[in-house]
Amino acid sequence: MSPTPRGHLAPILKDPVLKDARDTDIVILVMGATGSGKSSSINKLLDHLSFQGKRLEVGDELKSCTQFLESIVIEGQTNDRRRIKGHRVIIVDTPGFDDTFLSDVEILRRIAGWLEASYRKKMVIGGVIYLHDISNDRFSGTARKNLDIFHKLCGQEAFDKVVFVTSKWGRAFGRDFGKRETELKDTFWKSMVGSGAGVQRLDDGKEGASAWEVVLSMLNRLDSEPSAAKKTKFDGLEIQKEIVRLHKDACDTGAGVELRKQLQRVLDEQQQIKALESDVAAGDHEAKARIQEREDKIQQIVQQIDGMKVSLPRRISGWVKSVLGV
């Protein structure tokens, strides 16, 4: 395999977990939108285990704290296992694609960079937790965008490693969250659940224990199926195979193409709204200020789309390496 790329991925590659990676490491990736409770849920899991190491910084529902992928190494939890005895469990926190400070393109590159490095180190993807805030009243456009990119990032062959986990059940206040969960399973998550993805809850007041139960279900799968651990070593997530085996840039992967489509859709919508606002803005200073804000947002999206363009020489280089198998 070719060496791991450097440049803007340098902070990722300094991750001590990647430096000390073992081919027996079992990676549990935690993904989801900003505010879904990824970092806090991981902390509660660690509290449940009486883990002595560090805790993750937690933001609020509108402001993210996770800008790079953060790894927690848990040892001693597989000592009573048969096939995965003594293997370390690596819990990985990730930024959401609607991060407060980072562009979606930068987030994709950071996630792709960590996953590429872990794949080259032959670390095992034991499972992927996708956290969803059950208290959200509607499945927003942002939620749909995150899910579509997640779908492409994992790839259908890895859907059986995915568990959709709903959080914040304590906010029901008389609302029927069970009905909402059913709607998610039967509508938005239907294709992935139909292909093997699971659905579990973080029970109110027992979030740490519930989160560990999710991880245990993934470890049980690896330990109980004779071919599961071996198969998982080579069959990573789709984005890992695209980057390492097919030598694609992160922006040319299925997840990257999906993100570009999403950005273009938002850009088209913003430009249409700006055109309508411009028609009624004459003499209205507040309206002109809103138009300027929208123009700034449009320019930010344009910059993201431009940043996803991969040079022709780089595409050719990747294609040649893929054909030659180098």
Buried (B, 14 or more C-beta within 10 A) or exposed (E): EEEBBEEEBEEBBEBEBBEEBBEBBBBBBBBBBBBBBBBBBBBBBBBBBEBEEEBBEBBEBEEBBBBBBBBBBBEEBBEEBEBBEEBBBBBBBBBBBBBBEBBBBBBBBBBBBBBBBBBBBBBBBBBBBBBBBBBBEEBEEBBEBBBBBBBBBBBEBBBBBBBBBBBBBBEBEEEEBEEBBEEBBEEBBEEBBEEEBBBBBBBBEBBBBBBBBBBEEBBEBBBEEEEBBEEBBEBBBBBBBBBBBEBBBBBBBBBBBBBBEBBEEBBEEBBEBBEEBBEEBEEEEEBBEBBEEBBEBBEEBBEBBEEBEBEEEBBEEBEEBBEEEE
